[in-house]
Amino acid sequence: MALVAGSYEKFIWGFSLKTLTPLFSYPSHTAPIKCAAAAGPLAASGGADDAVHIYHLPSSSDAGSLVDHSAAVTSLSFFCSPSAPSIPRNLISGSDDGVVCIFDADPFVLLKTVKAHKKGGVADLAVHPSGRLALTVGRGDSSLVMVNLVRGRRSFSCRIEKEASVVKYGGENGDWFAMASDGTITVHNSEDARVLQELDCERKVLCIAPGESEILYTGGEDRHVTAWDTKSGKKAFSIQDAHKFRVKGLVSFKGSDSPKLIASASSDGVIRVWDINMASSTEKWTPLLETDTKSRLTCLAGTSFR
């Protein structure tokens, strides 16, 4: 299992999750890194230099770059088939000019380019577990867009009441999705987009990560890592003051063959790994592992690949 973090200083960091031992660290972009994704043995980063870089984690090597965007790359997501969860099939990327690119991941070839947002940029994207569609939220146009990944076209668009900065699918089969707008998270049914829950996080939410048993983790300007029960809309538990500065990235490790861990990264460069089993303990939360990159981290991604 591995973590990948990107920084404002253009560096990409790779860590083994077991010990947070660095696997690699180098300036892979010519401008700040804005997003990262990881799946199976691969990781990717997107930057303000309009480029996507690919990394092969087992060999800790740079596997090349994709230069198909004409604006800063703001969001990335791999798709792995449920029948082969450790083999990335596609990479989906979004950029500040509203474009979504669909790539084959073996080899990396551009399949389709979709103008998802006509009056704004892509703030974030989420790929449905089926791999057939993706949701994007726009920066500047306050819209939610559904992209048909099979046909490579925009299939649905609607304006939302408050501009969202983050979107993620949750549930075992992508039964719901969540959007973050400042300090509020709305949880929606995936079939008809109706609101299931509204979560008040008080401070601006910068990152979310779906966990097991309908749990959704949030992090942001409050410096906490909070677990929400999306069924009841109530807090399951909270790691108070998980960091000294705002939380910029979260990764939830789930599955029967994985330990129940959540990793968090803050803007001051600190990455911490937490044992979720401590939620049932009366002891004060202490990180299982910790490392300091001494960089201004902007994003965090992880993979359970062994």
N, C-alpha and C positions, 0 to 999 in steps of 0.2 A: 504494500500500500504506500502511496506517495501523495505529497502535497506540492502544489506549484503556486508561487506567488509572484505577482508583478509589481513594479514600483514606478514612482514618478521619475526616478533617476534612470529609467530605461533598462533596468536590470530585471532579469528573470531568475527566480530561485527555485531549485528543486530540492525536496527533502524526503528522506525515508520516514514514514509515519512511526515506525517502531521506536526510533530514538531521536527523531528530528535531526539526524545527521545530514549535512548538506550533500546532495548528489552533484549539483552544479550551480554555478552562479556566474553570469556574464551579461554585458550590455548587448542584448539581442536586437533592440530597436534603436532608431535614431531620434525618437521622441518618446514621451512618457507612455508607459503601458497602461491601457485602459480596461482590459478584460482578459480573462483566462478561462480555459476549459480543459478537462482531462477525462479520459475514458480508456480502459484497457491499458495498453503499453504506451499510449500517445497522450500528448498534451499540446495545447495551442495557446498562443497569446496574440492579442490584437492591440495595435498602438495608434497614437496620434500621427504616426508616419504613414498611415493608410495601408499598412502591411499586416499580414498574419504570418506568424512563425510557427512551425511545427517542431515538436521535440519527441525523440524516442527515449523513453524513460529508462528501460533496462540498460541501454548503453550510454545514458546521460549525454546524448548528442543532439545537435541541431539537425533536423531532417529536411530543412529547406524552408522556403517562404512562398506565400501566395500574395500576388500584387494586383488583384482584380478589383479592388475598391478604389474609389477616387476621393474618399474622405476618411476621417478617423474611424477606426474600427472600434465600436462601442460594446459589442456583445458577441458571444460565441457559445455554441452548444454542439456537442457530439451526439449522434444517434447510434445506438447499438441495438440490434435486433434482440428481442426477448429470448430467442433460441440460441443466441451467441452473445451474451452480455459483456464479454470481454474483448469483443472484436468491433471496433468502430466501423460503421458502414458509411456514414455521412458526417460532414461538418457543415453547420449552418452559421453564417456570420451576418451581422448587421452593422450599418455604418451611419455616420452623422448626416448623410445626404438622403436618408430614408430608404436605402437599398438593402435588400437581403440577398446574399449569395448562397447557393446550394452547391456543395462540392461532394464528389465521390471521394471516399477516404482510402481507396486502394485500387489504383494510385490516386493521388490528389489531383482531380480534374474538375474544372468548373462545369457544372451541368446546366444551371439556370441562374439568371439574374432577375430579381423581382423588385419593382419600385413599390415598396410596401406603404411608405408614407410620402405623400405628394407635397406636403407643406411643412415638413419637419424631419428630424432625424430619428433613428431607432435608438431608444433609450435602453431597451432590454428585449430579449426574446426568450421564449420557452418552447421546446419541442415536445409534442405529445408522445407518450411511450409507444404509440403505434408507429411513429415515424411518418405519418401521413399528413400531419399539419403542424403549424407552429403559430404561436401568438406573439405579437410584437406590441409594445407600447411606445408611443411617439413622444419625442421631445420637441415642443413647440407647436404641436397640433392637437394635443389633448385627445388622442384617439387610441382605440384598441383595434388591431388588425389581425385577421386570420389569413394565413398563407397556406395554400394547398401545395405541399411539398412534392406531391406526385406529379401534378400538372405544371408546377412552377408558375403559379399565378396567385394574385390576391383574390380571395373568395368572399371576404366579408370585412366591413369596416364600420365602426360606430364611434361617435364622440362620447367621452366619459366626463362625468361631472367635474372631476379634479384630475389634473394631469398626473399620471403614474410614472414612476422611475424604475420600478422593478416588477417583473412578472415571473411566476414559477408554477409549474404543474405539481399537484400532489395527489395522494391516494395511490392505492396499489395499481390501478389501471388508468391513472390520470383522470379520476372522477371529478376532481375540482382543481381550480387554479386560484392563485392569490395575487393581488396587485397591491403595491405599496405606494401611497400618495402622502408625502410628508410624514406625519405621525399616525396615519390611519392605514390599516390593512383591510381590504375587503376580500372575502372568500366567496367564490362563485361556483355554481354548478357548471360543469364543462359542457353539458348538452344544450342548455338554454341560457347560460350566463346569468341566471338569477342569483341574487345575493343570498348567501347562506349565513354568513356571519360578518360582523364589522368589529374589528379589534382596535382598541384605542391604545396606542403605544406611547402617547404623550409627546415624545421627542421624535425627530425625523428618523425614519427607517432607511438605512443604506444598503442592507442586504437581508435576504431571507433564504432559508434552506428547509425543504420538507424533510420530515423524519418519519419514523415508524408510528403505527397506531394513530394516524390522523394528526400527528403533531407537526407544528410549524415553528421553526426557530427564527428569531428575529434579532438583528443587531443594528446599531446606529449611533446617533449622537448621545444617547443616554449612557453609553459605555457598558451596558449590560448585555448578556445573552439570555433571551427569554424564550421559553417553550410555551406555546399556546395549544390548547385542545381545540381543534377547529370544529368539533362536534358541538361543544358547549359554548365556545367563544370565551372561555376563561383561561387564565394562566395556569399551566401545569406546574411550572417551577421557574425560577429565575436565578441566574448566576450574577449576583449583584457586583457591580464594579469589576467585571471580568477583565477590563483593561483600563489603563489610565487615560487613554484617548479614545476617540470614536472608533467603533467597530466597522471595518470596511469589507470584511469577507467572512463567510461561514461555509463550512462543509460538514454535512452529516454522513457518517459512515453507518450504513444499515445493512441488514441481511442476516440470514441464519449463520453464515460462515464468517461474519465480521464482528469484531467487538463493538459495543455500543459507545461510540465516541463522537464528539463534535469538535472540530477545529475552528478557531477564530483568529482573525488577524486584525490588527489595529493600525491606525495611520502613523504611529510612531515606530513601526517596524517590528513589533512583537507578535509572534505567533504562539498560541497556546492550544494544547489538546486537553480536553476534559472527558472524564469518565462519567457517562450519564447515570450509571448506577449510584452515584453519590447523591442523586436527587432524593432517594429514599432514606438517606442518612441525616442525622442531626448535626453532623460535623460541618465546619465551614468549608466552602468550596476551595479546593486548591488544585491547580493544574497538574495533570499527569505528566506533561512534558511542556517545555518552554524553550524558545530560542529568540534571539534578537538580531534581526537583519541590519539594524541601524539604517534603514531606508524608509522612505515615505511610501508605505504599501498602499496599493490601489485596488487589489483584487486577490482572490484566493480560490483555488480549485483543487479537487482531489480525485483519486481513483483507487479502487480496491484491488487492482491488478496485483497479483503476486508473482 
